[in-house]
Amino acid sequence: MEPRFLELSEAARQDCADRIGLAKLAKMAFDGRDLRSIWQDLIGRVLDGSANAGEALDLSLIAQLLGDKQTGLAMQYQVLLEHRLFRSPCASAHAHLRVLALAAATDMGSNTPIEFLLEESGIELMMLYVIPEAELPVPLPDHDVAIVIASDSEDCREALRKIEAAAPGWPRPLLNPPKLVGNLDRDKLHRILRGIEGLDIPATVAVTREQVLQAAKSKDVLTTIASELAFPLIVRPRGSHAGVGLAKIDNGAGLQRYLDGRDEQELFVSRFVDYSSEDGLFRKYRVVFVEGKPYACHMAVADHWDIWYLNAGMSASAEKRLEEETFMRTFDIGFGRRHRTALAGVAERIALDYFIIDCAENRDGSLLIFEADNTAVVHNMDPPAIFPYKAPQMRKIFDAFVAMLERRAAQARERAA
């Protein structure tokens, strides 16, 4: 085992260590603030022994935000060996609800960024990291409602297993139960959602590098992997996120070039769907579900199929922003109504208290699902001068999330009375 970079003081072993947290640090980075000055201050405190566990964990986040994921995860590992319970900033000195978020020891994109949802709520947010090296604390930290924020990714599996084992005896409401989070994996999701009226979701199939190599030599191999597979197809490394390694492959030669440039042994393949509109542009939507009700989160418009909000040029185009604003303002009578049956089916089948889908509309009017997860970022960081319509919509989502937590806690208190 590597030597520990931090020997915690007694103060650092307090029951719940305070931290700056992801929401505030990410906002600083989003606004272009140089995080290196904060880094220098915190690293100095680590070196002189005055840092607490929360400050040390903030360091691991800063490292990741600065692009050094490896260092950030190494720091996180060392901190969590010593301390696993943290408190994020609360907007009120007298919190009316205590939420316990159950996280895994993973990168900052693989736990639900719940701080964004609760930043201005007056709810106390505690985060308990569930790690392979330690069991859940007995007794659990006192709380009113708990929610699993670990994702379905491979490095979260042990955390989900431990939470699932403890779930039957959990003393408070437990939202987003781990057995349901596990269903969001790409090669499970299409099976769960298959057959919903008005919905299209390509089968995502896990394959070995050898299978893909054979498909590069003969396209007939594709149908032996899955009957619907044919060129062009989508390929990505298994376990990848945020478009890392994602590619559209048009033929066997392209597939061979893709393999030549990567060394992963396990990949996902799926059929490519041309979801461009009649004007040739691609439109990708993010929809948030809170207790089964869908809410518009954002919309991106681009001239390329592989869209992420940050690569769609939304801030540079008033025309695109007007389209997104219309999507948000008319969601309940527009997009949400058009796909009411499909969205209701998604909510019922996935059955999580809180989750997100990224989707599009096919030319035949069906809802095309790309992925569903519980960790996509839902935030209110965009500058209001450019996106004045976003804050009210984000507030709807945040208010719905808070109301869900309050309702579940109140119901538990009523049953206990």
N, C-alpha and C positions, 0 to 999 in steps of 0.2 A: 504493500500500500504506500502511496506517495506520502511524504511528510506533510503535516498540516501547515498551511500558510498562516493560520490564525489560532492562537490559543486564547479562548474567550475569558474575559474577566468575569467576576461574579455578577456584575451588572448586566453582562451580556447573556447570562443564564436566567434572566427574569422570565416570568411565566409567558409573557407575550411581548416580543421585541418590536418596537416601532420602526418604521421604515419610510422612505420617501415614496417608494412604490412605482409600479410600471406606468400608471396613467400620467403622473406628473413628469417622470423622466422622459417618457415617449413624447409628451407634448413639448417639452423643451427641445428635443431633437427635431421634432416636426417643424417647430418654429425657427430652426436654424441656430439655436443656441449651442455654443461650444460646451460639450459635457466634460471636456478634459479638465477644466478647473475644478469641477465637483469631484472628478476622479482623483486629482492630486490631493485635494483636501481629505477625502475619505481614505486614500491609501496611506496618507501621513498618520491618520488616526489608528489605522491598523498597525503600522510599524511602531508607534509609541505605546500601543496597548490600550488606548482609550476608546477604541471602536466597540460598539455593541453588535450583536448578531444581525440586526436589521440593517445597519450601515454596511456591514460586510456583504449582505445579500444584495443590497443596492449596487455595490461594486460589480457584482456578477452581471447585473442587468446592464449597467453602463458599458461594460466590456462588449456585450452582445450588440447593444445599440451602436457602438463604434465599429462593429463589423468583426470583432474577435470572438467568435462563438466558442472556440476551443478553450480560451482562457476563462471566459465567463462560466462555462459549465464546470471547469476545474475548480474555480472559486466556489461556485454553488455547492458542489459535492463536499468540499471541506467544511463549509458553514453548516450544512444540514447534518453532518455527523455530530455536531455539537448542539444544534438548536433547530427546532422545526416549526415553531409557532410564531407567527408574525401578525402585526396589526398595521393596516393601511390608514392613511389620514382620513379623518371623519369630519364632515362639514359642521357638525354640531358637538358642543361640549357635553351634551346630555343626549346620547343616542337612545332612541326608543326601541331599537331592535338590534340583536346581535346575530350576525350571520357567520357561519363557519364554512369556509370554502376548502374543499379537500383537493389538494394539488399533488402532482407527481414531480419528481426530480427530473426535469427535462428542459428543453430550450424554451425561451419566452413565448414562442408561438404555439406551444402544444398544451397549454393550460388556458381555459377560458379567461380572457382579459376582463374579469368581472369588475375590476376597479373603475373602468370607464362607465359601467352601468350604474354604479352606486356613488360616484364622486360627490354629488350635491344632495344626497338623499337624507343625510343625518342618521344613516345606519352604520353601526360599527361592524367593520369587516375584519375578521380574523382569518388567516390562511394557515392551514395545517398541511405540511408536506408529509406525504406518506412515502417512505423510502424502503428499499429492500433490507437495509441494515438494521432497521428498528421496527418494533411492533407499534400499533396504535396506542396512544397513552391511555392509561386507566387511572382515574376516570377521564373521560373526554373533557376538553375545555367546555365550560358552561356556554350554552348558546340557545337561541330560540328556533333556528332553522339551519339546516346544513344543505350544501349543494356540492355535487361532484363537479369539479372543473377540469380534471384530467381528461385527456383526449383518448381516442382509440388507437393511437400510435404504439408501435412496438415497445418503446421505452416507458410507456405508461401502464403496461399490462400487469405488472406486479402490484402497482398501487391499486388498480381496479380490483384485482383479486383480493387484496387485503380488505378493502372497503366492502366488497361484496360479502365476504365471510362475516363481517361485523354487522351488516345491514339489518338482519332480522331482529337484533336486539338494540337497534339505534334508539336513543332516548328521545329524539326530536324528529320532526319531519325531515326526510332525506330526499332532496330533489335530484333529478337527473341520475337515477340509479345506475350503477356501473354496468349491469347486465344489458341495459339499453344503449349506453354509450358505445359498447363494443360492437353494436350492429351498424355503426356508421362507417366501418371500414369499407373501402372502395369495392372490394370483391364480395361483400355481403349486401351492400345497400341496394344494388340492382335487383337482387332476389327478393328483398323485402318489399320493394316498390313495384315490382312487376305486376301488370294486370290492372293498374289503376286507370280508370276511364279518363281519357284526355291527357295522359302522361306518357312521355317517351324518355327512357333512360337506357343508354347503351350498356351492354354487359361489359364489365371490367374484369378481365381474366388475369390471374397470376400465372406467369410463365417463367421458365428457366432461361438462362442465357443460351443454352444449347437449343432449346425449342425455337427461339427467335433466330438463331443462326441458321437453322434448317429452313425456316420460313423465308429468310433472305435468299436462299438458294432455289426455293420452289414455292411459289405463291399458293400451291395446292395444300401446303401444310397448314395454312391459316384456318381452313375449314375444319381441320382435325382438332384444332385448339378450341374453336367455337364456330358454330354453323354460320353466324352472321358476319364473321370477320372477312374482310377483303381490303385491298388497297383502294383508297388511302386509309390509313389507320393512325391511331394515336398511341404513342408509347411513352412510358415514363418509368424511372426506377421505382421499385416498390418501397413504400415508406417516405417518398419525397413529398414536399409541400411547396407551395408558392411558386409553382412552375419550374422548379429545379429539374433539369433533365427532360422536360416535356417537349415532345416534337411530333409534328405531323409527317408521316412517311408515305411517299407516293408509290414506291416500288421496291423491289428487292435490293437494287443497288443502293438506294437511300437507306435501307435498313442495315445493310452491311457497313456503310459509312458511319451510321449512328453507333453501332457496336464497336467499331474501331476507335471511336472517340471516348468510350466509357468502359468501366471495368466492373459494373454491378453484375451480380450473378442472378438476381431476381428482379423481374420487371412486371409492369402491368401493361396490357394492351387492350384497346377497345376500338370500335368502329368510329370513324370520323363522321360528324354530322355537319353539313354546311347549313348553318342557321342564319345566314345573311338575309337581310330584308330585301325587298324589291329594289331599294336604292343602292344595293351592294354593300351597305354598312352592317356591321355586327353589333348587336345590342345584348348586353349581359346584365342581369338583374341580381341583386342580393335581397333576400326576403328573410326576415326574422320571425320566428314563431315563439310566442309567449303563451303558455297554457293552451296551445292549439290554435291561437288566433294569429294570422299572418300580418306583418307590418312591412311596408316598404323601407328598405335601408339605403340602398343606392342603386344607381343605374349608370353603366358606362357604355359609350358609343365609340366605335373605332372602325377603321378600314381593314383590320386584321382579326383573325379568329381567336388568337390567344390573348384575350383581354384581361387585364387587371386594372383596377381603377387608376393606379398611378401611371400606367402606360397608355391611357386612353386620351390624354390631353384635355381633360374636362375643364381645368382651370383656364385654359387658353381659348376656349370656345364658348361664347355666349349662347350660340345656337344649341350646342349640346347640353348646356346647363338648363336652358329653357325646357328641353325635352325631359331632363331628369326631374325638374321641378314639377312638370305636368304629371309625370309618373307618380310622384309622391302625393301631390294634392288630389289626384283623381283615383288613387289606388283602389279604394273601396268600391267605386262605381266603374272602374276601368279594368286594369290588369287583374285585380283581386276578384272581380265579378266574372271576367272571361274564364278564369282558371279556378273558379270556386270549387268545382268537384275534384279536380286534381289536387289542389292545395289541401282540401279537407282530407283526402285520402292519404296524403303525405303525413299530415299531422297525426292521423289515427294510426298509421303503420309504424311510424318512428316512435311516437308516444312519449317523447322526452318533454320535460317541463319547459325547456329552453333550448333552441337549436336554430341553425341558420342553413339556408340553401342558396347556392348559386345556380342560376337557371337562365333560360332564354325561351323565345317563342319560335317554334318551327313554322315553316310557311303554310303547313296544313292547319295551323291554329293550336296545335298541341303544346303542352308545357314540356320543355326539354330540361332535364335535371343533369347538371354536371357533377355536383357533389353536395353532401350535407355534412355538417359538423357542429360541434359545440364550442369551437374555439376561434372562429373568425372574428376579426376585430370590428366591433360596433362602437363608434366613437363620435365625439362632437368637436374634433380638433380643427376642422376646415375653417378658414378665415371667413367670418360673416360678411365682410365687405364683398367677397366674391360669390359666396354661397349663402345668401340671406335666408333661403328657404329650408336649409338643412336643420338648423337648431330646433325649430318647432317639431319637425318630424322625429328627430332623435329624442326629444323630450317625451313624445308619445311612447316610444319604445322604453325609455328609462322608467317612466311612470308606470307602465304596464308591468315591468319587471319588479319594481318595488312593491306594487300592489299585490302581485302574486306572492312575494315573500311574506308580506304582512298578513295576507289572507290565510296562508298555510299555517303560520304561527298562531293566529287567532283561533283557527279551527282546532289545532292541537290543544290549546289552553282550554277551549270549551269542552273537549272530550275528557280532559283530565279533571275538570271541575266536578 
